[in-house]
Amino acid sequence: ADESSGYESESAGGERIAVAAPGGTRERQRRARTAFTSEQVCRLEKTFQRQKYLGASERRKLAASLQLSEIQIKTWFQNRRMKLKRQI
């Protein structure tokens, strides 16, 4: 059970990588995969154990304390709930 993987979400720096289309032209941009630090994952997991859903104010506070965007927190929690659902 590898819980330290970074989920696809908005990167902190807003970096984007180009994806080449079959014709060799660059058509669409994909967001870079967020690499969460072990400290961030640990804090996210502890919060998740206490509550599976975060309100807007809780998400804002957690995002600020972990130096992540609210979208990254929201996405992480969505992915973590899906992981829990698959395990059950």
N, C-alpha and C positions, 0 to 999 in steps of 0.2 A: 504494500500500500504506500506508494510514493506520494506524499502529500505536499512535496516542495516544488511541484511543477508550476510554472507560470502559465496562466491562462491567457488566451488571445484576448487582448484588450488594448485600449488606448495606451500608447507608451508615454512615459513621463515627459519626454522631450518632443513628442509629436512626430517622431521619425517615421518615415515611410520607406518601404522597399518596393522596387518595381517588379512586376510580374510580367514576363514576356508572353505574349499571345502566340498561338500556333504559327501565325504568319511571320513571326519575328519582330512585330511591332509591339511597343509598350502601350497597352490599352488601359488597364486598371491598376490602381495602387492598393497595396495591402498594408495594414498597420503592422508594425513590428510587434513580436510577441513580448509581453512584459516579463522580465526576469525578476521575480520577487526575491528579496533577501530572506535568509532563514529567520531573521528576527521578525520581518513582516509576516511571513507565513505563520510563525508561532503565535503572534498576536492575533492574526485573523482566525486561526483555529480555536484559540481560547475564547474569542468572542463568539464564534460559531457554536461552540459547545454550550454557551450560556443562552444564546438566542439565535434561532435559524433565520429570522428576518430582522432587518434594521430599518428604523424609521429615518426620515430625512435628516433630522438633527443628529442622531447617533452616527449616521453614515458620514456626515460632514465632519464631526469631531474625530472619528477614526481616520478619515482621509487626511486630515490636517496633521494628526499625530504620527502617521506613518509616511507622510510626504508622498501620498498617492492622490490621484484624482478621485472624485466621487464615483465617476463612471467605472474606474478600475475596481473600486470596492464593491459596487453594485454587481458588476460582472463576476467578480470572484465569488460572491455569495450565491449568485445564480448557478454558477458551475459547481460549487461545493454542494448545494442542495441536490443537483442532478447526480453527482457522484454518490451521495448518500442514498438516493433513490435506487441507483443501480446496485449498490451493495446489499440493499434489502430485497 
